[in-house]
Amino acid sequence: MVNLIIVLPIILILVGLYFITLGLWELREGVNRNQYIKYMFTGLFLLFILTPLIWLFANSFFARMS
């Protein structure tokens, strides 16, 4: 359980960066602007919202366990 809570935010950061990279590549090609918005929003959501929330919930979970 502890290993999952440590590894999960790292995986989310990597996936978020991947989606941001896909979004920038889509912007570079300039074919589908809606796809760019979807990739960037998903990547930024994973990177700046979901990852800190997992860290906060994990810290509060472990604080209650000990």
DSSP file (Angstrom, degrees, kcal/mol; ACC not computed):
  #  RESIDUE AA STRUCTURE BP1 BP2  ACC     N-H-->O    O-->H-N    N-H-->O    O-->H-N    TCO  KAPPA ALPHA  PHI   PSI    X-CA   Y-CA   Z-CA
    1    1 A M     >        0   0    0      0, 0.0     4,-1.8     0, 0.0     5,-0.2   0.000 360.0 360.0 360.0 -42.4    0.0    0.0    0.0
    2    2 A V  H  >  +     0   0    0      1,-0.2     4,-1.4     2,-0.2     5,-0.2   0.908 360.0  51.4 -65.3 -40.9    2.8    2.4    0.9
    3    3 A N  H  > S+     0   0    0      1,-0.2     4,-2.6     2,-0.2     5,-0.2   0.877 107.4  53.3 -65.1 -36.5    4.6    1.7   -2.4
    4    4 A L  H  > S+     0   0    0      1,-0.2     4,-2.7     2,-0.2    -1,-0.2   0.899 107.6  50.3 -64.8 -40.0    1.5    2.3   -4.4
    5    5 A I  H  < S+     0   0    0     -4,-1.8    -1,-0.2     1,-0.2    -2,-0.2   0.784 114.4  45.2 -71.1 -25.5    1.0    5.7   -2.8
    6    6 A I  H  X S+     0   0    0     -4,-1.4     4,-0.7    -5,-0.2    -2,-0.2   0.872 118.9  40.6 -80.6 -39.4    4.6    6.6   -3.5
    7    7 A V  H  X S+     0   0    0     -4,-2.6     4,-2.3     1,-0.2     5,-0.2   0.835 103.1  68.0 -80.7 -33.6    4.6    5.3   -7.1
    8    8 A L  H  X S+     0   0    0     -4,-2.7     4,-2.4     1,-0.2     5,-0.2   0.899 100.1  46.8 -59.1 -46.2    1.1    6.6   -8.2
    9    9 A P  H  > S+     0   0    0      0, 0.0     4,-2.2     0, 0.0    -1,-0.2   0.874 111.5  52.9 -64.1 -33.4    2.0   10.3   -8.1
   10   10 A I  H  X S+     0   0    0     -4,-0.7     4,-2.1     2,-0.2    -2,-0.2   0.917 110.3  47.1 -65.6 -41.6    5.1    9.7  -10.0
   11   11 A I  H  X S+     0   0    0     -4,-2.3     4,-2.6     1,-0.2     5,-0.2   0.903 111.2  51.8 -64.9 -40.8    3.2    7.8  -12.7
   12   12 A L  H  X S+     0   0    0     -4,-2.4     4,-2.5     1,-0.2    -2,-0.2   0.880 108.4  51.4 -64.2 -37.4    0.6   10.6  -12.8
   13   13 A I  H  X S+     0   0    0     -4,-2.2     4,-2.5     2,-0.2    -1,-0.2   0.928 111.7  47.1 -63.5 -44.5    3.4   13.2  -13.3
   14   14 A L  H  X S+     0   0    0     -4,-2.1     4,-2.0     2,-0.2    -2,-0.2   0.912 113.8  46.7 -64.9 -42.3    4.8   11.2  -16.2
   15   15 A V  H  X S+     0   0    0     -4,-2.6     4,-2.4     2,-0.2    -1,-0.2   0.896 111.9  51.8 -66.6 -39.2    1.4   10.7  -17.8
   16   16 A G  H  X S+     0   0    0     -4,-2.5     4,-2.2     1,-0.2    -2,-0.2   0.918 110.2  47.9 -62.3 -43.7    0.6   14.4  -17.4
   17   17 A L  H  X S+     0   0    0     -4,-2.5     4,-2.3     1,-0.2    -1,-0.2   0.868 109.7  54.2 -64.2 -35.3    3.9   15.4  -19.0
   18   18 A Y  H  X S+     0   0    0     -4,-2.0     4,-2.5     2,-0.2    -2,-0.2   0.928 109.1  47.2 -63.5 -45.0    3.1   13.0  -21.8
   19   19 A F  H  X S+     0   0    0     -4,-2.4     4,-2.4     2,-0.2    -2,-0.2   0.882 111.0  51.4 -65.8 -37.2   -0.3   14.6  -22.5
   20   20 A I  H  X S+     0   0    0     -4,-2.2     4,-2.4     2,-0.2    -1,-0.2   0.912 110.2  49.7 -63.9 -41.0    1.2   18.1  -22.4
   21   21 A T  H  X S+     0   0    0     -4,-2.3     4,-2.2     2,-0.2    -2,-0.2   0.913 110.4  49.8 -63.5 -42.3    3.8   17.0  -24.9
   22   22 A L  H  X S+     0   0    0     -4,-2.5     4,-2.4     1,-0.2    -2,-0.2   0.901 110.4  51.3 -61.6 -39.9    1.1   15.5  -27.1
   23   23 A G  H  X S+     0   0    0     -4,-2.4     4,-2.2     2,-0.2    -2,-0.2   0.909 109.9  48.1 -64.2 -42.1   -0.8   18.8  -26.9
   24   24 A L  H  X S+     0   0    0     -4,-2.4     4,-2.1     2,-0.2    -1,-0.2   0.874 111.5  51.1 -66.0 -35.7    2.2   20.8  -27.9
   25   25 A W  H  X S+     0   0    0     -4,-2.2     4,-2.2     2,-0.2    -2,-0.2   0.900 109.7  49.8 -67.3 -39.6    2.8   18.5  -30.8
   26   26 A E  H  X>S+     0   0    0     -4,-2.4     4,-2.3     1,-0.2     5,-0.6   0.880 110.6  50.2 -65.8 -37.3   -0.8   18.9  -31.9
   27   27 A L  H  <5S+     0   0    0     -4,-2.2    -1,-0.2     2,-0.2    -2,-0.2   0.877 108.6  53.2 -66.5 -36.9   -0.4   22.7  -31.7
   28   28 A R  H  <5S+     0   0    0     -4,-2.1    -2,-0.2     1,-0.2    -1,-0.2   0.911 111.6  44.3 -64.7 -42.0    2.8   22.4  -33.8
   29   29 A E  H  <5S-     0   0    0     -4,-2.2    -2,-0.2    -5,-0.1    -1,-0.2   0.873  93.6-153.9 -70.5 -35.9    1.0   20.5  -36.5
   30   30 A G  T  <5 +     0   0    0     -4,-2.3     3,-0.2    -5,-0.2    -3,-0.1   0.747  55.0 118.9  73.1  24.3   -2.0   22.8  -36.3
   31   31 A V  S   <S+     0   0    0     -5,-0.6     2,-0.5     1,-0.3    -4,-0.1   0.924  76.3  21.0 -88.3 -49.6   -4.5   20.3  -37.6
   32   32 A N     >  -     0   0    0     -6,-0.3     4,-1.4     1,-0.1    -1,-0.3  -0.909  54.9-177.8-129.9 104.9   -7.0   19.9  -34.7
   33   33 A R  H  > S+     0   0    0     -2,-0.5     4,-2.1     1,-0.2     5,-0.1   0.843  85.9  57.4 -70.7 -33.5   -7.3   22.7  -32.1
   34   34 A N  H  > S+     0   0    0      1,-0.2     4,-2.2     2,-0.2    -1,-0.2   0.884 104.9  51.5 -64.7 -37.5   -9.9   20.8  -30.0
   35   35 A Q  H  > S+     0   0    0      2,-0.2     4,-2.5     1,-0.2    -1,-0.2   0.889 107.7  53.4 -65.5 -38.7   -7.5   17.9  -29.7
   36   36 A Y  H  X S+     0   0    0     -4,-1.4     4,-2.6     1,-0.2     5,-0.2   0.926 109.2  48.4 -59.1 -45.8   -4.8   20.3  -28.5
   37   37 A I  H  X S+     0   0    0     -4,-2.1     4,-2.6     1,-0.2     5,-0.2   0.901 111.8  49.5 -64.0 -41.5   -7.2   21.7  -25.8
   38   38 A K  H  X S+     0   0    0     -4,-2.2     4,-2.3     2,-0.2     5,-0.2   0.924 113.1  45.9 -63.8 -45.2   -8.1   18.2  -24.6
   39   39 A Y  H  X S+     0   0    0     -4,-2.5     4,-2.6     2,-0.2     5,-0.2   0.933 115.8  45.2 -64.3 -45.9   -4.5   17.0  -24.3
   40   40 A M  H  X S+     0   0    0     -4,-2.6     4,-2.8    -5,-0.2     5,-0.3   0.919 113.7  48.6 -66.6 -43.1   -3.3   20.1  -22.5
   41   41 A F  H  X S+     0   0    0     -4,-2.6     4,-2.3    -5,-0.2    -1,-0.2   0.922 113.9  47.1 -63.2 -43.2   -6.3   20.2  -20.1
   42   42 A T  H  X S+     0   0    0     -4,-2.3     4,-2.4    -5,-0.2    -2,-0.2   0.933 114.6  46.5 -63.5 -46.0   -5.8   16.5  -19.3
   43   43 A G  H  X S+     0   0    0     -4,-2.6     4,-2.3    -5,-0.2    -2,-0.2   0.917 114.8  45.4 -63.8 -44.7   -2.1   16.9  -18.8
   44   44 A L  H  X S+     0   0    0     -4,-2.8     4,-2.9     2,-0.2     5,-0.4   0.866 112.0  52.9 -68.7 -35.7   -2.3   20.0  -16.7
   45   45 A F  H  X>S+     0   0    0     -4,-2.3     5,-2.4    -5,-0.3     4,-1.7   0.937 112.7  44.1 -62.9 -46.6   -5.2   18.5  -14.6
   46   46 A L  I  <>S+     0   0    0     -4,-2.4     5,-1.4     3,-0.2    -2,-0.2   0.900 119.8  42.6 -63.6 -39.9   -3.1   15.4  -13.9
   47   47 A L  I  <5S+     0   0    0     -4,-2.3    -2,-0.2    -5,-0.2    -1,-0.2   0.916 127.0  23.4 -76.5 -44.9    0.0   17.5  -13.1
   48   48 A F  I  <5S+     0   0    0     -4,-2.9    -3,-0.2    -5,-0.2    -2,-0.2   0.611 132.2  25.0-104.8 -13.5   -1.3   20.3  -11.0
   49   49 A I  I  X5S+     0   0    0     -4,-1.7     4,-1.5    -5,-0.4    -3,-0.2   0.772 120.9  39.8-115.8 -54.2   -4.5   19.1   -9.5
   50   50 A L  I  ><S+     0   0    0     -5,-2.4     4,-2.1     1,-0.2     5,-0.2   0.898 112.3  53.5 -72.0 -40.7   -4.7   15.3   -9.2
   51   51 A T  H  ><S+     0   0    0     -5,-1.4     4,-2.0    -6,-0.3    -1,-0.2   0.938 111.0  44.7 -63.1 -48.2   -1.1   14.7   -8.1
   52   52 A P  H  > S+     0   0    0      0, 0.0     4,-2.5     0, 0.0    -1,-0.2   0.874 111.5  55.2 -64.1 -32.9   -1.1   17.1   -5.1
   53   53 A L  H  X S+     0   0    0     -4,-1.5     4,-2.7     2,-0.2     5,-0.2   0.909 107.2  49.3 -64.6 -39.9   -4.5   15.8   -4.1
   54   54 A I  H  X S+     0   0    0     -4,-2.1     4,-2.5     2,-0.2    -1,-0.2   0.914 111.0  50.0 -64.8 -41.4   -3.2   12.3   -3.9
   55   55 A W  H  X S+     0   0    0     -4,-2.0     4,-2.3     2,-0.2    -2,-0.2   0.919 112.5  47.5 -61.7 -42.4   -0.2   13.5   -1.9
   56   56 A L  H  X S+     0   0    0     -4,-2.5     4,-2.3     2,-0.2    -2,-0.2   0.932 114.3  45.2 -65.9 -45.5   -2.5   15.3    0.6
   57   57 A F  H  X S+     0   0    0     -4,-2.7     4,-2.2     1,-0.2    -1,-0.2   0.881 113.3  51.1 -66.4 -36.8   -4.9   12.4    1.0
   58   58 A A  H  X S+     0   0    0     -4,-2.5     4,-2.5    -5,-0.2     5,-0.2   0.911 110.2  49.2 -66.8 -41.2   -2.0    9.9    1.4
   59   59 A N  H  X S+     0   0    0     -4,-2.3     4,-1.8     1,-0.2    -2,-0.2   0.909 113.4  45.7 -64.8 -41.4   -0.4   12.1    4.1
   60   60 A S  H  X S+     0   0    0     -4,-2.3     4,-1.7     2,-0.2    -1,-0.2   0.863 111.9  52.9 -70.2 -33.6   -3.7   12.4    6.0
   61   61 A F  H  X S+     0   0    0     -4,-2.2     4,-1.4    -5,-0.2    -2,-0.2   0.929 112.4  43.5 -64.6 -45.3   -4.3    8.7    5.6
   62   62 A F  H  X S+     0   0    0     -4,-2.5     4,-1.5     1,-0.2    -2,-0.2   0.798 109.5  57.5 -72.4 -27.7   -0.9    7.8    7.0
   63   63 A A  H  < S+     0   0    0     -4,-1.8    -1,-0.2    -5,-0.2    -2,-0.2   0.871 108.3  46.7 -68.6 -35.2   -1.2   10.3    9.8
   64   64 A R  H  < S+     0   0    0     -4,-1.7    -2,-0.2     1,-0.2    -1,-0.2   0.805 109.2  55.4 -74.3 -28.6   -4.4    8.7   10.9
   65   65 A M  H  <        0   0    0     -4,-1.4    -2,-0.2     1,-0.2    -1,-0.2   0.841 360.0 360.0 -73.3 -32.0   -2.8    5.2   10.8
   66   66 A S     <        0   0    0     -4,-1.5    -1,-0.2     0, 0.0    -2,-0.2   0.475 360.0 360.0 -94.7 360.0    0.1    6.1   13.0
